[in-house]
Amino acid sequence: MPHLRFLAVRLASLLGLLLVLSFVLFLLQEVSGADPVAATIGGNASPEAVAAARERLGLDDPAPERYLAFVGGLVTGDLGTSFRTRRPVMEDISAYLPATLELVLVSFVAALVLGTLFAVSSMLRWRLSGLFRGLLFLGSTAPTFMLGIVGLIVFYKLLGWLPASGRGGVTGGPTGMTILDSLLAGDLAAVGDALAHVALPAAALAVGPALAIGRVLRSSLTETLRSDHVRTATAKGLSESQVLRRHVLRNSLNAALSMSALQLGFMFGGVLLIEGVFTWGGLGSYLSASLPVADFPAIAGVTFVLGGLYVVVNTVADLLQSVADPRISVS
């Protein structure tokens, strides 16, 4: 019962945050000054055509009705028509989103691996672990786009090890993610090409989150190892692996899981800049082309999708935390 109550509260919070986001986007659309009629039929249309377009778009309706229609469009996936491409915004986003998701997911996996290595190496004092942690600290102090530029200079310009732009691999596949599509096609050369193209942008995007996750995980592991119940378990004769699995890892995951979800959400914002540096061809490219021409439906659509992903990721993390530690749902 407590789990169901916790689930209901989190889902209600999710819907509430999405409603707030939709209201903010609607308000920005109202005050932006963008003229959807001129963007749709042109600035030289006759007054009759303008009046017909305003009626068709519902621009003469009261604001509450327009907001309800706006929310209804979001629910049904109707984000409007792009002023620039003249296509439905959802259709455009569906074409660009797989590239962004691929980059974020690869970066997140890299951040988890680097963060875990940071935490474990700090506790076990591996050889060269100090150098590794120092490089991670240094990288985390630089802006993400600067890391990308430095990576291009070193690994593309000077060493020639990695490509500078594009995605590589199999393009036009069923998922839109070149690594997965290359695997599905059974083309190992294309898989290697796709991994080579994603390496630099993923590394630049992963460094900051990796340090944040690693610090929290190290602190949690250290605190848990010093707790009374771990010492008691050790005194009872449990092996080191049993103590780690039953008492240390599970009780150390909550804070790290929460920080991981938070960093994953931040990645959806930082990825837009990285895509511009590496000409990645995801939502960042779509947004950068929409901003100069004030394509508000496209801008609002990208903002809602990325904001929604951020909220959903953190909600899922809260639910996973309640599974890992039932005390959270009870409290």
Beta strands, then each sheet from edge to edge (+ up, - down):
end
